[in-house]
Amino acid sequence: MRRNRIIFIKTAFLLIIIFSLVFNISTALEFKSPVVVVPIKGVIDLGLEKFVERAFDEAEKNGAGTILLEINTPGGRIDAAVDISSRILKSPIPVICFITEEATSAGVLIAVSSDVIVMAPGSTIGAAEPRPNEEKYVSYWSSKLRNAAEQTGRDPNLVAAMADADIEIEGVIEKGKILSLTASQAHKLAFVDKVLSNRTEVLEEYGLSNSSVKVIEKTLAEQLASFATNPFISPILLTLGFVGLAIEVFTPGMGIPGALGILSFLMFFGGHLLAGLAGWEVLAFFGLGILFLLIEVFVPGFGIFGILGIAGIIGSIIAASVSVKQAFLSIAVSFVLSIIIVTLFFKYLSKKPLFSRLILTLNQEKDLGYTAPIKKDAILGKQGYAITPLRPAGTVEIENERIDAVSEGEFLPAGTRIEVVKIDSSRIVVKKVK
């Protein structure tokens, strides 16, 4: 009798433990109110990663019961997707992923990292082959996909087949092809949990129809970070920056191209700064590069300031980029495009009426009283005097012609007798006649 009582107590205790474990598992994924909606749209970049990080922190701080990711992305940066995946997997709040249109490439990892995946009819998931598709990249990316799938209870082979063409799954995908699934196919393979049409149906399905819903939107700073760090936008911003400065330097009387160039550079560096890729020292380094180039233009030297200026600009771009390879790729693309655009600008656009409104293009004709200046080459070795002080730039008069000039670095007061000792494309260098 006593023995039976002991067996009964042990059995009851064991059942209580089992029931507790089952109850804890079932409630671990219980979706509660309130619901925080985090939209993941467009290209996955480092700006998006910062946004998701903030959204999850805000959800936890405000006591959210469920996070709903609404995904529509063609993919993007693998490193950003890996960071977002890590944040999702570590989240103490259950996460539902709702694919509204597509979750391809890097978007697959974000989707499979969620506790529940819901797809809208007509949406797709897959095609996650990395670029470049070399073995080491494919192996790394496949391991990340497999790991996330294993942690969320999905078939790791299915998700790996979305990245690796060497994986063959009988009846699903043959070797040599990358797996991509429609909503109905993914549901049939039990890769996703539900196929539902919209957010309302998703909330109803998981008992959240009466919950308060808060949609987290990107701030202006986060939008700038996403825009500037986009791998397709960064080279364009650099190109606009280089083109604007080049036109400003070679076209007197303008201000708009230079302002647009500086604005483009500020957007590039500001976006990378907000994304956490660069610090203020990078922006200061770029400013020094511009300063050295200006010194080279207006102060005589031996090219050292020009070299330092170019090195400063290139160095700051490299420091602000994710990798040296990407930095040099962006610089190379922007340099080539800049040369082409500047050449076309001066060859064709400078003759357009609109161009004449932006710069001084007044015809200086003899009939209107204009006297052509003497040729620069003709004044080499000529003497004159300084009309204004040269600090080191100023105005001199040579053979009754007022000319902008610079000294060799020394200060020359007005009235000083001078001699032209050097002429280049943009400067006339003079020295004091002893």
N, C-alpha and C positions, 0 to 999 in steps of 0.2 A: 504493500500500500504506500509506504513511505517512498519506495523506489519509483513507483508510478507518478507520485506527486512531484518528485524531483525531475523526472523526465518531462512531465507536463510543464513545469516552470521553465526548464531549459528551452523547450520547444516554443513556448510563448515568448520567451525573451528573444529567441532567434527570429521569430516571425516579426516581432516589433522592430528589430534591427533591419531586417529585410524591407519591411514596410517603410521605415524611415528613409532608407537609401533610395527606394523607388520613388517615394514622395518627393525627396530632395531633387532627384534627377528630373522628375516631371515638372516641378515648379521652377527649376533652374532656367527653363526656357519659357516660363509663363510671361506673356506679354501684358504689360500693365500701362496704366495712364499716369502721366501725360505722355504724348508722343511728340518726338522731335524729328522733323523731316530735314534731311540733309541732301540737297540736289548735287549730283555728280554728273556734270554735263560738259561736253566738249573734250578737248585734248587733255590728257592727264599730264600735268606738269608740276613743278615744285611749288608754284603758287597754289594749286589745288590741294597739294599735300598740307600746306600750312592752314588752309581753310578748313579741311577736314579735322585737323588736329584741334583747332579752336572750337569747332562745332561739337566735337565729342567732349572736350573739357567743359564747355558751357552746358551740355546736356547732363553731365554728371553733377556739376555744381548746382544746377536747378532741380535736381531730383527727378529727372525723366525716367519713365518706366520702360520705354521702348524707343529705339532709334530706327527710323525708316530711311534707307538710302534709295533715292530715285535715280537710277543710272541710265544714262544715254551717252555713251562714249565710244569713239572709234579706237581708243587706246592712247598711247603716248609713251612717256618716260617709264622705263622699268624700275629705276631707283625710286621714283615717286610712288609708283604702285606698290612696291615692296614696303615702303614706310606706312602707307595707308593701310595695307593688309595687316601689318603688325599692330597698328592702333586698333583695328577692328577686333582682331583675335584676343587682344588684352582687355577689351571693354567689359566692365562688369554689367553693363546694360545689354539685354538681348537686342540683336540687330536683324532687321528684315531688309532684304535687298529686293527692290522692285525694278526689273528691267523694262523700261517703257518702250525702247526701240532696239537698242543694241548694246552689248557689252563684249566688245571684241578686243583682241590684242591684250594690252596691259589691263583692260577692264575686266578680263576674266578672273584675274587674281583677286580683285576687289570683291567680285560677286561671290566666289567660292569661299571667301573668308567669312561671310555672313552666316548667321545661324539658320536662316530660312531664305530660300530664293524663290521669288515669284516672277513670272514672265507674262508680259501682255501678249495677246494674240498677234502674230505677225512679227514679233521681236526675235532676235537671234543672239546666240552666244557662241564664242569660239574664235577660230582663226588667230591664235595667239603666238604664232611663230616669231621669234625675236629677230631683230636686224642689228648687226649681220648674223646670219644663221649659221655661224661657225659652231663646231662641236662644244667648245667650252661655254659659249653663251647659251646654247640650247640646253646643255646639261644643268647649268646653274638655274635657268628659268624653269625648267621642268621640275627640278627639285623643290623650288618655291611653290609651284602649283600643286605638286603632290602633297607637300607638307600641309598646306592650307586645307586641301580636300580631306586628308586623313583626320585633321582636327575637327572638321565640321561634319564628318560622317558621310562623305561622298566618295564615289568610285575614283581613286587616284589615277587609274589607267585612262579613264575618259578625259579627264582634264589634261593629263600629260599628252594625249593624242592631239589635243588642240594646239600644242606647241612643237611636237616632235613628229616629223613625217615618217620616221622609222618605226613608229609604233603601229601595230596592226591589231584590230579588234574584230573578231569574226562577226559578220552580220552588221557591223557598225561602220568601220572605216578600213580600207585596205592600205597596205604599205605604200609609202610615197606620196600620200595625201594628208592634208591638215584637216582636222575635224572641226566642223562648224554645225551647230544644231539650231533648228527652229524651236519655237516654244513647245509645239506639240511633240516633236521628237525628243526634246530634253525631258519632258514630263513622262513620256512613255518609257524612257530609260531610267526613270527615277532620279535623274540628275538635278531636277528642280522640284519644288514641293507643290506649287500650284500654278495654274494659268488663269489670271484674272485681268479684267479689262482696265481698271483704273484704281486710283488711291482709295476711293470710297469702298470698293469691293474688297480691297486688301484689309482695310480697317475692320470691316464687317466680318471677314473670314476669321480674323484673330481676336474677335471680341473687343475691338477698340472703337466701335462706331460712335460711342458716346464720349469718347475721350477728347480732352483738349489737345489741339494740334498746333505746334509752333514750327514754322518753316524758318530755318537758318539761311540767311542770304549773305552773299559775299559783301564785304565792305569795299569802299573805293580803293583802299590800299591793297586789298587782296585781289581785286580785279586788275589793278596795275601790275601786281606781282605775277599773276597768271599770264597777262598779256606779254610782259617783257621777257619772261623766261620761256615762253613758247619757242621750241626749236626752229619754227618756221618764221617767227616774228623777229627774233633777235638779230639775224643778219640784215633784215630790212631796216631796222632801227639804226644799225651801224652804218649801213649804206647811206641812209638819209643824212646821218650825222656828217660823214665824210664829204658827201656831195655838197651839203650846205656850206661847210667851212671852205671847201675848195672854191666854190663860186664866189663866196664872200671875199676871199683873198685875191682872186684874179679879176674881180669886177668891181672897180671903184664906184662909190656912190650907192651901194646896196646895203640893206640891213635885214630884209626878210629872209633870204636863204640862210644867212648866218644865224639868225634867231631860230629858224626851224632846225638847223643843224644842232645847235646847242640843246634845244628842247628834245630832240631825238636821243641825244647822248644822255641827257638827264633822265629820260624815260627808261633807257636801257639800264643805267646804273641804279636808278631809284628802284626799279622793279626787282633787280637782283638784290638790292639792299633789303627790301621788304621781305623777300623770300628767304632771307638769311644766308645768301650765298656770298655776300660781300659786306664789309664794314665801311665806316666813314673814311678810313685810311685809303681805301681803293679810290673813292671819289676824289680825295685830296691828291692822290698820285696822278689821276687823270688831269686834274686842274693844273698840276705842275707841268705835265706834258704839253698842254695847250700854251701855258706861259712861256715855256722854252721855245716853242715854235714861233710865238709872237716876237720874242727877243731876236730870233734868227732872222725874221723878216725885217725888223726895224733897226737892228743894231748890227754893225759890221762885226764879223767874226770869221771863223775858219770852218763853219759847219758843225761845230761841236754842239751848239744849242739845238740845231735841227735834229741831230742824232739823238740827243737826250730827250727831245720832245716826242719823237716817233717811238723811242723805247718806252717812255712813260705811258703813252696812250696804249701801245700794244700790251705792255705789262699789266696795266690796270684792267684791260679786257680779259686777259688770261686769269688774273686773280679773281675776277667776278664770275668766271665761268665754272661749270661743274668739273670739267676736265680740260687738260691742255689740248687734247685732240679736238674736242668740240670748239675750243677757243680759236685754234688755228683754222679750223674749217669755216667758222663764222667770219674770221678776219679775211681769209682768202676769197670767200664769196663776195663779201662787201667791197673789197678792194677792186675786184674785177668789175663788179656792177658799177662801182663809183667811176672808174675810168671810162666805161662805156657811156654812162649817163652824162658825165661832164663833157665828153667829146661831142655827143649829140646835142647837148645844150648850146654850146658855143657855135656849133656848125649850123644848126637849124633854128632853135628856139630864140636865139638872140636877135633874129631878124623879124620876129613877130611883133605886131603892135602892142600886145600885152606886155612884152618885155621892156619896151620903151617907157612904160609907165612905172616900172619898178626901178630903173636905173637912169642915169643921165646919158642920153643919146643925142644931145643937141648937135646939129651939124655946124661946125665952126668954119664958115666959108669966108673967103677973102673979100667978097662983095659986101659982106655984112660988117667989115672992119676987123676981121680976125687976122692976126699975124701968126703964122706957124712958128713954133718954137724951133730952136736950133736942134740938130740931131745930137743925141747924147754922146755918140762916139767922137763927135767933132770937138767936144769940150774937154776931153781927156788931156791933162797937162795944162789946161788954161787956168788963169788966175782971176780972182774977183774978191769980193768981200762979203762978210756975213751981215745980212740985213737984220736978222733976229739972233738972239743967243742960241748956240747949238749945245743941247744938253742930253744926248749928243745930236738929236735931230733939230732941224730948224730950216730957215730959208736963207739962201745966198743969192747974190747977183753976179752973173758972169756974162760979159758982153751985152749988157743992158737987158738980160733975161733973168727973171726971178725963177729960181729953181729950188725945189725941196732937196735937202741933202742931209747927210749925217757926218759927224766927225769920226775920227778913229777911236773915239772913246773919251777923249778929253773934253772939258768944257771950254767953249770959245765964245767970248762975249761979242755982242753986236759991234760991227765996225772992224773986226779982225780980218786981216788980209789972208785969203785962203787960196789953195791950189787943189784942183781935182786930181786925185791919185788913183781912183778905182771906180769902175762902172760895171754894175751887173744888171740883171733884168729888172730889179725893183729898187735899187739904191744907187745914189751917187755919193761917193765917199770923198771927203776933203780933209786936208790937213792945214795947219797954220804955216804960213810962209814966214820963215825966220829972217 
